[in-house]
Amino acid sequence: MDSTFVSKTNNKTTTWKVVLPFYGYGAISFLIASFLLVCSTNNITQHYFQPNTLAIVHLMALGWGTMVILGASHQLVPVLIEQELYSNKLGYLSFCLAAIGIPLLVYGFYIFDMGWPSKWGGRLIILAIIVYLFNIAKSMSMRKQENIHTVFLITATIWLLLTAIIGLMLIYNFTYPLMPLNSTDYLPLHAHIGIIGWFLLLVMGVGSKLIPMFLISKYSNNKLLWLIFSLVNIGLLIFICIFLYSSNTLFFVFPIFSIALAVVLFVFYCYNSYQNRVRKKVDKQMKLTLLSILMMVIPIIFLIVIILLFIFQNDNELIIISYGFIIFFGWITAIILGMTFKTLPFIIWNKVYHLLAGKGVTPNPIELFNHTIFKYMALSYLFGFILFTIGLIINYQPIILIGSILLLICSILYNWNIIMLLIHKPVKK
């Protein structure tokens, strides 16, 4: 772990009791989702709207991606605002609400029951987001100086809340006519508000802080970050308006261009941070994270292909399924796999060795996890992701199965390292 991160978070940290449950929950969700993926290889190419696919997507989006991000942000917010989190109790509450709501929602989708499991799951998830948003906003309101990274985080959380509300409305729409069209017709709206408004915006806001920090780079450009922030939000608002009020698919070129430009500028920002780094040697965790930044371009390419297919009335289900897979098992997963082992070891070190600092030689945070396991985890992930994507595009089941097995191995190795971190006991050199 970089001494920069340690020094900046030494005095302003959230207790590990709030943060660690999110990481543990996310790891288990990744494992279960990967197992379900292996079990679903025979029918995953049929259509994106089917029970097992809905369950896997929401387990990856909420149980894996969102839970780990929420945990990490509880640790990161004090770093951004340079003061403690407003309430640890609200942190516990948001975890408990989400931890109960997510499996209810996923179970409801898996058995395709839009009754009480799905509805209660959706309600609890919305409550969890509201509690989290209030806690984060209250924490940030105590700092008078404006911080672009906190603006990204708050705005992304508002988009997450809107995503969850729309999702619950779609569930109710199966039994009560809340909307003029079928729930399936609104899935692209629900999905892209979450993907762009929550995941993309948050990754850009947090990544623009953490990547220079971990690279020990002095590069900073707030004007560029404000431009990126504006392009993403304007593009998303245009997308929503076109989706709701226009039937001309060609108009989607405008929000895609705006968001694609934001992605290119963010990659440029990360490249400048890399070029201006003090530490020339980049570790494996950071390489995987930087790879995930480049992977942000792939979904945009697929999205352009999907728009072109719609324009020429050629609806290709495999391209759409590949697009979703690349986002959740590709881009988001690559980010988490890399950043987990840049942030979690410090949290564990702070838990185990904080009181022992200065009383003897203690291990460095980076020594708390097994690097060999991380290496094979990264390799199984990369080969699994590539093979599964190729298998989807050419619709060849044996390659899809091999890819899914490799991703399951990746999740097992990830959990192995997470367990080793969580049960780590004090060791003096």
C-alpha positions, 0 to 999 in steps of 0.5 A: 500500500502506498504511503501516500494513501496511508498518510492521507487516511491515517487520522480521518478513517471510518471504522473497519466495522462499517467497511469490511461487511460491504467487501465480504458481501461483495466477494460472496455475491461475485462467487454466487453470480459466477456459479450461476453463470456456469449453470446458465451457459446453455440458455444465456444466449437465448434472450437477455430478459429471462429469470436467470439472466435477470438474477445474475445481472442484478447480483453483479450490479448490486451485490458485487459492484454496488456493495463493494463501491459503497464499502470503499466510499465509506472509507474514501469520503473522509479522505476527500473531505478530510474529516470523519464520516457523519454517522457510523450507525447509518453506515451499518443501517445502509449495509443491513438494508441492502444486504437483506434487500438484494437477495430478496430481489435476486431470488424474486427474479430467479424464480420470476416472481414479481410479488413480495420478494421482488417488491420488498427487495426493491423497497429495502434497496431504495431505503439503503440508498437513501440512508447512504445518500443522507450519510454521505451528503451530511458528511460532505456538507460539513466541509465548506470548500468545494471538491469536484470528486465529492460532486461526482459521488453525490450526483452518481448516488442520486442517479443510483437512487433514480435507477432503483426507483425506476426498477421498483416501478417496473416490478410493480408494472407487472401487476399494476399498470403504472406505465403506458408500456410493458416493463420490458420496454423500459429496461434500456432506460433503467439499465443505462441510468444505472450504468452511466449515471451511477457506475460510470460517473462514480468511477470517473469521480473516484478514479480521478482521485485514487489513480493519481494518488496510487501512482503518486502523481502530481497531475491535477486538472479540475477544469477537465474533470468539470468538463467530463462531469458535464458531458456525462450528465448532459449526455445522460439527460439527452438520452432520457429525453430521446428515449421517452419522447422520440422514436427516432433511433438515430438521435441516440448518436448525440448522447453517445457522442457526449458520453464517449467524449467524456470517456476519452477525456477521462482516459486522457486524464488517467494517461497524464496521471500515469505520465507524471507519476513519481513511482515509475514501477506500477504494481499488478493491482494498478495495471489491472485497474488501468486496463479497466479504464481502457475497457470503458471504450469497449461498451461504447463500441458495442452500443454504437453497433447496437444503434446501427442494428436498430436503425437497419431493423436487425435486432441482434440479441447476442450483441446486446447480451455481449454488451451487458456482459462486457459492462458487468463482468468486464469493465466493472469487475476489472476495476473492483479486482484491481482496486480491492487489493489497493484499498482493502489491505490498508483497511485491514492494516489499520484494523490490526496494526494501527495500535502497534505502529511504532512498537515494532516492525510491522508488515506493509499493507501490501504484504497482507494478501497472497500475490501468487493467488492474485496473479492467477486470479488476474490470469483466469479473469482475463482469459475467462472474460475474453473466451466468454465474450468470443463465445457469446459473439459467435454463439459457441457453447463450449467456449462460453462454458470454458470462459464461465468456468475460468471466471468462476475460478477467478471468483474463488481465488478472489474470495480466497485472498479476501478471506485471508485478509479478513482473518489476518492476525497480528504478525511482527517482523 
